[in-house]
Amino acid sequence: MRDTEDGFRIAEEDLRLRGEGEVLGSRQSGTPGFRLAVIELHGDLLAIARDDAQLIHARDPELESERGAALRALLYLFSRDEAVKLLRAG
């Protein structure tokens, strides 16, 4: 790490060494991370999921549509129903 000033390279190495933090918490490092994905392996899919989530939020911010209701159920099942409150906060 002493041989580079490339922020992306440093961030990737930091991720490898310390693991990812919580999406909805304050934990900065450690494991376990995502329940369904390993960021190093599934980063491309996570980026697609993020873009889809932003599109859904733009179209249905209260998650009141049929798809929104399904997403609420998934958030609940994955113990992330607190995320619904955060959506309203912006």
N, C-alpha and C positions, 0 to 999 in steps of 0.2 A: 504494500500500500504506500510505502514511502516513495515509490518510483513513479507515481501518477498524481495528476491533479484533475483527472477526469471524474467529475462528480457522479456520472452514471456508474462507472466502474467501482467507485468507492461505495456507492449506495448498494450495488449488487453484492459486494463483499460483506458489507454490514448486515444485509438481509441474510446471507448465508451463515454468518457467524452468530447473530443474535436472534434470528427469526423475525417474523412479522409481528406487529402489535395488534391490538384489538381495533376493529372498525368502529365499534360503538362503545368503547371504554377508554380507559386512561393508561392501560398497560403498554409500555413501550417496546418490550422485547419478550422473548421466551416462546415456549410452545405449550400446549398445542395451539395452532393458528386456525386457519379456516377448516371447517369440518369436511368440506367436499373438495377442496382444491389445494394444491401446493403451488404457491405463487411462482416459484421458479419454473415449474412445468406447465402451468395453466395460465400464465400471464396474458396471453393473447385472448383466451376465452373470457377472462375476467374483465378485460378492456371492453369486449363486446357486451358483456352483461352490464357493465357500468353505463355504457351508451344507451342500452335498452332501458335501464332503470331511469335514466334522465329523461328519455322520451316519454315513458309512462307517466312520470311525475309531472311533466309539462302538460300532458293531455288530461290527466286525472289526479290532481294533487291530493285529493281526499280519499283516493282509492275506493270510489263509490261504484264504479262500473262492475260488470261481471268479472272482468279480468282483475280489477282492483280487489274485489272480494276474495278471489283465489289467491292473490298475492298476500293479502292480510292473513289468510289461513296458513300459507307457507311461512310467513314471518313468525307466526305464533308457534308453529311446529318446530321451527329451528330456534326457539327461545329468543327471537329477535323482534318480538312485537313492540318493544320500546322504539324501534326504528320508525314506526308509524307516527309516533309523537314528534320525532325529530324531523320528519318530512314536513310537518306543519310549521315547524320553527324556521325552515328554510335552510 
